[in-house]
């Protein structure tokens, strides 16, 4: 069953009506296939029309949808021979940031990403995708391994932000994020980052300072959450919709600003309605970008990355 968002209530009502008619048709009492077909066409059009004109705040809700594919789904659907690697060799292992060696098609890569979890137990285990210092230090270790073995790095970003707790601050959260961002920029191998859900604050950029930054069509990417921005500017989170619009958090906004390089289309109604299709589309986009980057030497890759981020805002 699809979990409907607030702005999808008319679609939900129509889908419920279709389900009722299908139950009636299965009983054999009436032949109403024609009526069901007409309602289904209407529902499909309503869904397409709704998603064609989503507001930035609605896109934020879609990016946070609980059924949206997460890191583990992309790993299962895109990568073969995934070998997870754990620990930062300093404090412990952070389950909010996962990674390891894998094969994308015929190419060996290092894949790293945020995992939010998809039920209560797993969300708690993965800390809702909010990385701690040891998670970013693990990412640094894996990127250094990739550099040593000449493997491209693929990162999948999906976090509301780095963990803001006292323990994280005690262990050097800001320094870990800065070092991770620095390591991305210093890589001598190709790096492709994909914002697959939320890209929040430094917790996202720490894994996204890449040669190519991709974004799924209904993902969001910003320096702070809309609620956080609204709380600062208007002293109330109820202005989150206005904040989302002002911050230009959508893939379309960021592509126009040259903050990202490519928008990856999602299935009609969002990635959560057809996860397999969304995963496959992202896989094709990542492969195409890596194909163009592997021809570049180390110096060119580093210069490409530096030029890209230094040019932002000019």
Buried (B, 14 or more C-beta within 10 A) or exposed (E): EBEBBEBBEEBBEBBEBBEEBBEBBEEEEEEBEEBBEEBBEBBBEBBEEBBEEBEBBBBBBBBBBEBBBBBBBBBEBBBEEBEEBEEBEEBBEBBBBBBBBBBBBEBBBBBBBBBBBBEEEBBEEBBBBBBBBBBBBBBBBBBBBBBEEEBBBBBBBBBBBBBEEEEBEEBBBEEBBBBBBEBBBBBBBBBBBBBBBBBBBBBBBBBBBBBBBBBBBBBBBBBBBBBBBBBEEEEEBEBBBBBBBBBBBBBBBBBEEEBBBBBBBBBBBBBBBBBEBBBEBBBEBBBBBBEEBEEBEEEEBBEBBEEBBEEEEE
